[in-house]
Amino acid sequence: MSEQRDPDMELDCTAVIADVWLILDGECDESTRARLQHHMDHCSPCIEAYGIEEKIKGLLSRKCGGDRAPDSLRDRLTLEIRKLVTVTRIETTEA
């Protein structure tokens, strides 16, 4: 019997975690959301990261009163977060 490969489980966890905010903000299409959700449903580190990010988003929403940051700030923060996730992944792999 051959094992079937699940392409959603072959996703890089750092990419999934970096895209968690797309799900939380409703900014991804349905197929991307489903793919990421399927991965998280079977990957406990990713679902744990999702839960933490969800709590942060809720806290920010309550404390910031619904104010929206400028798109330029959001873009810069997204870029910096992706850089950090990549650097952390490289440092962890080499250690």
Kinemage of the C-alpha trace (Angstrom):
@kinemage 1
@onewidth
@group {chain A} dominant
@subgroup {mainchain}
@vectorlist {calphas} color= white
{ca met a 1} P 0.000 0.000 0.000
{ca ser a 2} L 1.461 3.378 -0.945
{ca glu a 3} L 1.165 6.461 1.211
{ca gln a 4} L -0.604 9.409 -0.330
{ca arg a 5} L 1.226 12.706 -0.020
{ca asp a 6} L -0.696 15.615 1.402
{ca pro a 7} L 0.591 18.778 -0.306
{ca asp a 8} L -0.865 20.973 2.452
{ca met a 9} L 1.344 19.227 4.991
{ca glu a 10} L 4.406 19.915 2.844
{ca leu a 11} L 3.943 23.653 3.405
{ca asp a 12} L 6.816 25.278 5.260
{ca cys a 13} L 5.599 26.059 8.786
{ca thr a 14} L 7.369 29.430 8.781
{ca ala a 15} L 5.369 30.411 5.703
{ca val a 16} L 2.127 29.251 7.310
{ca ile a 17} L 2.849 31.185 10.502
{ca ala a 18} L 3.804 34.284 8.505
{ca asp a 19} L 0.453 34.071 6.698
{ca val a 20} L -1.643 33.603 9.846
{ca trp a 21} L -2.540 37.300 9.796
{ca leu a 22} L -4.002 36.881 6.305
{ca ile a 23} L -6.508 34.453 7.779
{ca leu a 24} L -7.161 36.549 10.879
{ca asp a 25} L -7.723 39.690 8.806
{ca gly a 26} L -9.804 37.895 6.162
{ca glu a 27} L -7.332 38.992 3.502
{ca cys a 28} L -6.755 35.724 1.674
{ca asp a 29} L -8.855 33.939 -0.889
{ca glu a 30} L -10.884 30.890 0.073
{ca ser a 31} L -8.478 28.340 -1.430
{ca thr a 32} L -5.488 29.839 0.427
{ca arg a 33} L -7.469 29.969 3.664
{ca ala a 34} L -8.532 26.338 3.252
{ca arg a 35} L -4.969 25.218 2.475
{ca leu a 36} L -3.515 27.035 5.487
{ca gln a 37} L -6.335 25.863 7.753
{ca his a 38} L -5.864 22.243 6.663
{ca his a 39} L -2.144 22.480 7.468
{ca met a 40} L -2.828 24.012 10.878
{ca asp a 41} L -5.469 21.396 11.689
{ca his a 42} L -2.730 18.753 11.465
{ca cys a 43} L 0.287 20.714 12.758
{ca ser a 44} L 0.198 21.522 16.465
{ca pro a 45} L 3.055 24.125 16.398
{ca cys a 46} L 1.245 26.066 13.677
{ca ile a 47} L -2.151 25.948 15.398
{ca glu a 48} L -0.483 27.066 18.636
{ca ala a 49} L 1.092 30.026 16.806
{ca tyr a 50} L -2.301 30.801 15.260
{ca gly a 51} L -3.884 30.870 18.723
{ca ile a 52} L -1.241 33.263 20.026
{ca glu a 53} L -1.638 35.570 17.033
{ca glu a 54} L -5.426 35.441 17.406
{ca lys a 55} L -5.113 36.550 21.038
{ca ile a 56} L -2.723 39.372 20.063
{ca lys a 57} L -5.142 40.545 17.379
{ca gly a 58} L -8.015 40.550 19.869
{ca leu a 59} L -5.965 42.479 22.408
{ca leu a 60} L -4.901 45.041 19.811
{ca ser a 61} L -8.485 45.424 18.660
{ca arg a 62} L -9.732 46.061 22.190
{ca lys a 63} L -6.923 48.445 23.129
{ca cys a 64} L -6.710 50.392 19.863
{ca gly a 65} L -10.432 50.989 19.604
{ca gly a 66} L -10.661 49.834 15.990
{ca asp a 67} L -8.134 52.345 14.654
{ca arg a 68} L -6.501 51.096 11.465
{ca ala a 69} L -2.797 51.584 10.847
{ca pro a 70} L -1.807 53.155 7.515
{ca asp a 71} L -1.209 50.617 4.735
{ca ser a 72} L 2.434 51.715 4.454
{ca leu a 73} L 3.026 50.826 8.110
{ca arg a 74} L 1.276 47.494 7.694
{ca asp a 75} L 3.418 46.685 4.637
{ca arg a 76} L 6.643 47.567 6.484
{ca leu a 77} L 5.670 45.492 9.519
{ca thr a 78} L 4.735 42.514 7.344
{ca leu a 79} L 8.110 42.701 5.612
{ca glu a 80} L 9.977 42.907 8.935
{ca ile a 81} L 8.020 39.988 10.392
{ca arg a 82} L 8.790 37.850 7.341
{ca lys a 83} L 12.490 38.755 7.631
{ca leu a 84} L 12.466 37.802 11.311
{ca val a 85} L 10.739 34.488 10.650
{ca thr a 86} L 13.270 33.681 7.911
{ca val a 87} L 16.272 34.636 10.073
{ca thr a 88} L 14.951 32.625 13.008
{ca arg a 89} L 14.416 29.603 10.755
{ca ile a 90} L 17.964 29.814 9.356
{ca glu a 91} L 19.518 30.184 12.811
{ca thr a 92} L 17.487 27.274 14.165
{ca thr a 93} L 18.391 25.024 11.224
{ca glu a 94} L 22.126 25.684 11.476
{ca ala a 95} L 22.325 25.163 15.241
